[in-house]
Every structure is written in structure tokens, then in C-alpha cells.
Amino acid sequence: MDFVHKVNPFAKREAHGREILIAYRIFAVVTWLVNVIATFNYLANPPHDGKRAGHTIWGQNKHHQTPFALNEVITTIYWVALWLFQVGYLWHLCAPNAAHVNAAANVAGHFIFNNLLQFGFIMLWVRNYFWPAEILLVVNLFNQLTLYLRNSAHPRLIHISAVSGPLSWTLIAIFWDGAAMVHAHTLAARILANVFIWTILLFGAFFLAVFRDYTVGFELSILTAALGVGQFLTKVIAFQWIFAFVIMGTLFFLTLVVAVPGIFGKDVKFGRADNVVSDD
């Protein structure tokens, strides 16, 4: 068991050896760059390999105008903001401060795995391979949930960049890709989408109530706004965009209820007594 713990890249440790830290730093930077470069490339260019005609990332979104099609501007801003936060995470991983390095290293295995899975998802999404893309997203959701539950507290920047930010995006991406996967264009599919969209509210409310994690609430508010705007511009006479904005407003209000008292030094007691987000 000691050997398994020693070689397990996802294990939480009190301290990390020099070789492990070097490996984490190299793989974290390389996989992050691969993911960012591939995403930027396919934002502008469709794939030209393979027998099936592909599209750019947002060309695919327009080609499959499902009940979970997103607004490209808001979603792209979310991605860019998350990447900038992740630059801060990489700085923590390489910083001279031992406490910051150890906190960043404890999530490095999951961060690297997330980068690889997100890269794989983008490669499959633009090539119309929605079923295998959905499998990668579900695996990544379990990767992120495992990280969240096993490492209950992180400095705020690490938490946003490596934990809650990717987790929130992965949940939305599962609906986004899943709707394209099943060709959700019929009335029955839209009715089901009107039901499944409320999963986003339940997911966000759970993390707000149990962990008092306002970062998840705020991130899902932004992504649900992207969904609402995307649906409004796609199909005005529909319930989906109305539900999306109701969910966005509810999550944003609940996020303020949790976050604002903490800013003024007053804690709201929801669920667990300990806040999942460290004040560092």
C-alpha cells in the first residue's frame, strides 16, 4: 500500500519529493499549453484530416443548434479567464513558497488529467465524434468530483483554476455535447432538455449549501448565462432560454447570500461548518 501511495499521481501528500515536483511541473505546463493551443487553433480553423467533414468549435455549435447550444462570446470569455487563473496555478506550482507548492502539487495529477481529457474532447468535438467525446467528459466529471471530495480545501486561486472552474465547465459541456450526440432537435428532445436544465441549479445549489462554495455558484451563473443567450438567439419562442435565465438569477442570488457575508466577516452557516475555499 505504501508503494501504491508513493507512485499514485493523484494521492494527497504532506510533502513532495524533488523528482515528483519536476514531473508535475513539466507535465502540467506541457498539457496546459497543448490544451490552450489546440483550442485556439480550432476556434479559428476546422480540422482537415479524416473522412468526416469537421467544423470549428463554434461552427459545430451553430451546425448543431440544440437546446444546449451556447453563446460563443460568453463561453470563450469564460475559457480565457479560466486559462489566466491557471497561469496563476502554474506559478504556485513553481513558486519558492513551500506551502503554495505543496497545495498546488496535491491537485497536479488531476489538473494534468483534466488538460488531457479536455484536449481529447476538443479534438473529438470538432470532428463530430460526439459519443466518445461524451465519454471523456463523464470521465473528467468523475476526475473533478474525486479531486473536490478528496481535497476539501485549497487556496482560492488554486481552487478556482484547478478545481471548481474545470468542474463547472465539464458539467455544462456534458449537456452541450450530449445534446449534439443525440441530435436533440425534436419537440420531445426539447421537452427533455427543459427538464434536464434544472440539474444545473441542483448541482450549483448542492455545492453552495453543503460546501458553501460560492465559486461554483458564480461560475455556473456565467455558463448558464451563456446557455440562456445562446438559446435566445437560436429559438426565441421556447422555454429553454427562460429557464436558463431563471437558473442563472437564482444561482447568482444564492452565491451572493453565501459570499457577501464572508466578505464582511459574517459567516452564513450552510451544510458543513468549514468553507471549502481557503482564504489564502
Disulfide bonds with the S-S distance in Angstrom:
none
